[in-house]
C-alpha cells in the first residue's frame, strides 16, 4: 500500500526456494471491510481512499422494504411483511439492526409457533 512509483516486495523464507525473495509490485489493492473506520489500523487508512457507506436506521428500513420480496422467496410475503413491520416498529431499540436481524425474524414468523412475537422479541434483543 505504499505510495511510491516502484514498490518492491521483499520476504525471506527457508522453505520456499524456487521463488525470488523480491519482486516489483505494480498492481492495486481493493480493501473492503465492514469494520468501523476508527478501529482500522492508521497505516491502512492513511494509504487508502475511505468511503463510508454507513446507513442510517431510516435508510436501512427503506432498503429492507425494497428487497423484502427477494429475501427468502419461498416464504409467504404476508409473513415477511409481518416480520418486517415487527422489527421496523422496534428499529430504534434494536442494537444490531440489519438484514440478518430481519431474516431471523422472518424465520421465526414462518415457524409454527403460535406466539411468534415472544420468540422474535428474544431474538432481536439477546
N, C-alpha and C positions, 0 to 999 in steps of 0.2 A: 504493500500500500504506500510505498514511498512515492514522492512526487518528482523524483529525478527522471531525466530523459532515459538514462540507461540504468536498469535495475538488475543487478547481478545477484542471483540467489546462490548461497553457499551452504553446504552442510558436510558433515563428516560421518561416515558410517563404516564400521568394521565389517558388517555383514553384507552390504551391497557393494560389490567391487566392479560390476560390469557397467555402471553408470558414472558419468562425470560428477565430480564433487561441487561443480558450479555450472550455472547456465544463465544467460541473459533472458529476462522475462519481459515480453512486450505486450502481454495481454491486459485485460481489465478484470476486476472482480466486482460482482454484484453481491452485496451482503444484505439479506432481508431478515428482519427479526421483529418479533412482537414484544421484545424487551423494552421497558421504559428507557428513554434516552439517558436519563440520569444514572441508570445502572450500567450503562455501557462503558467500556474502557475509553478513557480520554484519547489515547493514541489512535483508536479506530475512528472515533468521532471527528477528530481534527483532520484526518486524512480522507474524509468522506463528505459526500453531499447527503445531508439528512433530510428526509421528507417525512414529516409526522402525519400519519393517516388516522390519528385517533378520532373516534366518532363520539359525539355527544349521545346521551341517552335517547333524545328525540330522534336523532339520525339513525340510531340502531333500531328503534321501533319502526320507522318508515322502511328501512332495509328489510327487516324481518317480515313485515307485511307484504312487501313486494315479492319476496322469494318464497313465501309460505306455500303456494301451490306446488312448488318444486321440491320442497322438503318432504321426505317420507311419502312419495307419491302413492304408495299402496294404502295409506291411511285416509279415512273419510275426511273431507275438507271441513265438515262441521266440527269434528273432534279437534282438528288442527286450529280452527278459529277459536274454539273454547279455550284451548291451551294458550294460544296467543293472547287473548283478552285477559286470561288469568295472570300471565306474567306482566302484561302491559300495565295492568292496574296496580302492580306492586313494583314496578320498574325502579323507582327511586329508593326502594328499601332493599333491593337485591344487590349484594356486594359483587357478585360475579355475573353480571347481566350481559349475556351474549347468546349467540345462536345455539351453542351447545346446551345452554340452560333451556332454551325453547324446545329443543329436540328431546331432552329429558322429560319435560312436562308433557309433550305430545305423546311420548311412550307411556307415561302414567295415565294420561287421559284415555288412551287406546286400550288400556288393560281392562279386565273385567271387575275391577274394584269399584264398589258402589260409591263410596265416599272418596273418590279420587283426589278431591281438593286437599284433603288432610295429608295424603302422601305427597302431593305436589308441594304443599307448604314445607314439609320436611325437606324435600329435595332442594328447594331453592334457598332455604335459609341455613342448611347444615352442610 
